[in-house]
Amino acid sequence: VESKIKISQGDSNFDVDLAEQELVACFNADDFCEGAFPSSAIEYVYNKGIMDEQCFPANPSDSSCSNKCSSWSKRLWKIDGFKNIPTWQISRSEIKTNIIED
């Protein structure tokens, strides 16, 4: 997701660091704390967006979704679509092409 956002900005110096903690704390925490499929995380970002790491820093202990910054709704990054790529069946260059073109 971070790579796709960087490409969409058209600036090779643009840097975005998304809050993985949001996925652990805010989206069906039972699934993520015990492990979940990457597609579940992508669907969450597609449907709701995800804030940056500074707004909701990683915390190695249990963290409530309410620990996000007060301006979280203005700091959401969204994606306009996604598709599952069977990475075990295609080459690295094909993966790069899918990231750039889709």
C-alpha positions in Angstrom: 0.0 0.0 0.0 2.8 2.4 0.9 4.5 1.7 -2.5 1.2 2.3 -4.4 0.6 5.6 -2.6 4.2 6.8 -3.3 3.8 5.9 -7.0 0.5 7.8 -7.1 2.1 10.9 -5.7 4.5 11.0 -8.6 7.3 12.1 -6.4 10.2 9.7 -5.8 11.1 11.6 -2.6 7.6 11.3 -1.1 7.5 9.2 2.0 4.5 7.7 3.8 4.6 5.4 6.8 1.2 3.9 7.5 0.0 2.8 11.0 0.1 -1.0 11.2 -1.1 -0.5 14.8 -4.5 0.6 13.4 -5.0 -2.8 11.8 -4.1 -4.5 15.1 -6.2 -2.3 17.4 -9.1 -1.1 15.2 -10.1 -3.9 12.8 -11.4 -7.1 14.3 -8.4 -7.3 16.7 -8.9 -10.9 17.4 -8.1 -11.8 13.8 -5.0 -9.6 13.6 -3.6 -10.4 17.1 -3.7 -14.1 16.3 -2.6 -13.6 12.7 -4.8 -12.8 9.6 -4.6 -12.9 5.9 -3.0 -9.9 4.1 -6.2 -9.6 2.0 -8.1 -8.7 5.2 -5.8 -5.8 5.8 -6.0 -4.6 2.2 -9.8 -4.8 2.4 -9.8 -2.7 5.6 -7.6 0.0 4.0 -9.8 0.0 0.8 -13.1 0.3 2.8 -12.0 2.6 5.6 -8.5 4.0 4.9 -5.5 3.9 7.2 -3.8 6.7 9.1 -0.1 7.5 9.2 2.3 6.0 11.8 2.7 9.4 13.6 -1.0 9.5 14.3 -1.1 6.0 15.7 2.4 4.7 16.6 3.1 1.0 17.0 2.7 -0.3 20.5 4.0 -3.8 21.4 1.4 -4.1 24.1 -2.4 -4.1 23.8 -3.6 -0.8 22.5 -7.1 0.6 22.1 -8.4 2.1 18.9 -9.1 5.2 20.9 -5.4 5.8 21.2 -5.2 7.3 17.8 -4.5 11.1 17.4 -7.4 13.6 17.5 -7.0 14.5 13.8 -7.0 10.9 12.6 -10.0 11.4 10.2 -8.0 14.0 8.3 -4.9 11.8 8.1 -6.5 8.8 6.3 -4.8 7.3 3.3 -7.1 5.4 1.0 -6.7 3.2 -2.0 -9.1 3.1 -4.9 -8.9 -0.6 -5.6 -6.8 -3.8 -5.2 -6.4 -7.3 -6.5 -4.9 -10.4 -5.1 -1.7 -11.4 -6.9 -0.6 -15.0 -6.4 3.0 -14.1 -5.7 4.1 -17.7 -5.6 3.1 -18.1 -9.3 4.6 -15.0 -10.9 7.9 -13.3 -11.2 9.2 -10.3 -9.3 9.0 -8.1 -12.5 5.3 -9.1 -12.9 4.6 -8.1 -9.3 6.3 -4.7 -10.0 4.2 -4.3 -13.1 1.0 -5.0 -11.2 1.9 -2.4 -8.5 2.7 0.2 -11.1 -0.2 -0.4 -13.5 -3.1 -1.1 -11.2 
